[in-house]
Amino acid sequence: MITMETLHPQYLKTPNGIPSFVVLPIEEYEQLIEDYNDLTIIKERREETKMSLSELKQNLLKNNV
C-alpha cells in the first residue's frame, strides 16, 4: 500500500503561488488507484457472511468447482 512517505508529488501553482494541481509519477498514480479499488471492495464485502476455510472447501467440492 502506498503511503505519503512513498509519494513524490509535484505541485503546480497559479501565478499567485496557490497550489492548484498535483502531478504524480504514473506508477504512483496507478498504485493509488489500485489501493483505492482494493479498499472499495473491502468496504463492500465487509457485511458478507464469513465462512471458514473448511466450509469454503466443502462448498467448492459440493458444487464441483
C-alpha positions, -999 to +999 in steps of 0.1 A: +000+000+000+013+034-009+019+060+019+026+097+020+063+088+025+064+069-007+047+095-029+066+120-049+041+147-058+049+179-077+027+208-071+017+232-100+008+266-087-012+295-101+007+327-109-003+339-074+016+309-059-015+290-049-013+252-054-039+241-079-027+207-093-007+177-083+014+157-107+025+121-097+047+096-115+024+072-134+035+042-112+024+060-080-009+071-096-016+035-107-008+022-072-031+048-056-059+037-079-053+000-072-052+007-034-085+027-037-102-001-056-090-027-031-104-006-002-137-001-020-140-039-024-132-045+013-158-020+023-185-035+000-177-070+013-175-061+050-211-072+057-209-105+039-213-137+058-179-151+068-170-188+065-141-209+075-116-224+050-130-258+056-166-246+048-153-230+017-136-262+006-168-282+013-189-258-008-164-259-036-164-297-036-202-299-034-205-276-064-178-294-083-157-263-088 
